Amino acid sequence: MITKMKKRLSGILLLILIIGITLEFSPYLMAPVLLDHAFSRKEYRQQLKSEWQSLQAEQSDNKNEDQYRKGLHVIHPYLGFVHRPGNAYNELGFLGPNPLESASEDVLNVCLTGGSVAKLVFELKGEYLSEKLQQLASANNKIIRLYSLALGGFKQPQQLITINYLLSLNAHFDMVINLDGFNEVVLPYSDNMQAKIHPSFPRNWNIISRKSLDFEQQILLAEQAMAREEKKEVLSAFISSPLKYSNLALLFWKVIDNNKNKQIISADEKLRKALRDKNTDYQLTGPDFPYADTNEYFENEVSIWGNASRQLNKLSQAKEFDYFHFLQPNQYVPGSKKLTRRELEIAYIKGPSKYKDGVQKGYPVLRKMGTELIREGIPFADLSMMFKNTEASVYNDQCCHFNDYGYEMIIDTMVSYIESYYLSGKIKDEKNEML
């Protein structure tokens, strides 16, 4: 009797084992049908891990530039938009202390401006930057007081207008550091041009300038938000479960993830189309901007960037503060860095991308303008090639942002350049080439 039970139990276990093995091998047959490509356990697990790391980085670094979608960016009559005050944002809508403080002989007021990269330098490495600046002989033992006038999505002429606006409110700056360039060529190309908004207008002006979205637009925005949350929930469930070791479960995750990505993209395309179709109000689009081709479009974007820097330099001479302008690095600049395996996984878009396309078309024009700024005596440094010989990972997303090491390298390079400026009394082209 016991022998028969053992045989029956062994048979059941063997059957379960066979079924389990069959199920685990089944994705190799099902993937080509469900996903139009072969199943790869290694690739799916890497993607699962990479997406989770990207999600964690986004949440911890608060890098989401689409703050207007969450109601955190509010319209401003002069600056385009600012962040809603509260949670480390001052009453003017910027991170950190309010710059409307009186000048002091023992304090050196330093203002950092630009887009999200400059904002994250302040947010994540502000203390490190202050310490480095404190070591400069030009500081003369003064206390460094660092202010931020940078926001995700900011692009010229917003930095110029913001500095002017704050000065009109009696702010005092001894030094202004402008770290930008990426937003100036990418966002007008990826956002403004697609929505027929004048390139000088703030990004997504057709959304943030509206008093409200109509019912259809609200539905599309809700669909997109729901798909994003569902994607995150599925990702969180898989990453914390033993299911991530199962081939069949990995296949199911990949199918679900693909479907959610399609829903997000579809809702975004429909939303942009709905907004474009109703962009007849001058308030939403600004003046018409005819252009012959994309090359002319980039030339115009960069001329705005260059002219804004020239105006900031003139303003610095009138208001007696030191102005330094830096072109930020980016992974899509050809030949600028040999990307590590990790960077290729989490920080590089292999397929078509407006961001990648914008960088590859726009950065050569930015660099050319940079040489003009140098010839005119403007303290400008092109940092786009600073990682050319760097073997470690510095990028941590597919847009333009960096890990701690990357931000520290940028700070070290900027401070080194500022120090050379004070020591030489003028900008040297050969120093800029070294950067």
Number of C-alpha atoms within 10 A of each C-alpha: 6 7 8 9 10 11 12 12 12 12 12 12 12 12 12 12 12 12 12 13 11 12 15 16 14 15 22 18 11 16 19 12 11 14 13 9 11 14 21 15 18 10 10 17 18 15 15 20 17 17 17 17 15 16 16 12 15 14 11 9 14 14 17 14 14 14 18 20 13 9 11 16 21 16 18 14 7 11 17 19 23 25 22 19 16 12 8 12 17 16 15 17 22 22 23 18 16 16 24 14 12 10 14 11 7 12 15 23 23 23 22 22 29 30 26 26 25 26 24 22 26 25 17 15 17 20 15 16 21 18 13 16 24 18 14 16 12 14 14 12 13 15 17 20 17 22 21 26 28 30 26 22 23 27 29 27 20 25 25 23 17 18 20 14 14 16 16 10 11 13 17 22 27 17 18 24 19 25 26 24 28 26 25 29 29 24 22 26 24 19 19 21 15 12 23 20 26 19 25 18 20 24 26 21 22 25 15 21 17 13 8 10 13 11 9 12 18 13 14 20 18 13 17 21 17 15 20 15 13 15 19 17 11 14 20 14 13 18 16 9 9 10 14 20 13 14 22 22 17 22 24 15 21 21 15 16 19 14 14 21 16 13 17 21 14 15 21 17 13 16 19 19 15 16 18 17 10 10 17 12 10 11 13 23 22 18 13 10 12 10 11 7 8 14 13 12 20 25 17 17 23 24 15 18 24 20 16 18 25 18 14 24 22 14 18 18 12 9 13 13 17 18 24 23 26 22 20 23 27 26 28 22 19 14 12 18 21 17 21 15 10 16 18 18 19 19 25 19 15 10 6 8 11 13 21 23 16 23 25 18 18 25 25 14 19 26 18 12 18 24 17 14 19 17 14 11 14 21 23 25 29 22 22 24 20 19 23 13 10 14 11 14 21 24 26 23 24 21 16 20 23 24 15 15 13 20 23 18 15 22 20 16 17 23 18 15 22 23 17 15 16 13 13 9 9 12 21 17 13 8 12 16 12 11 17
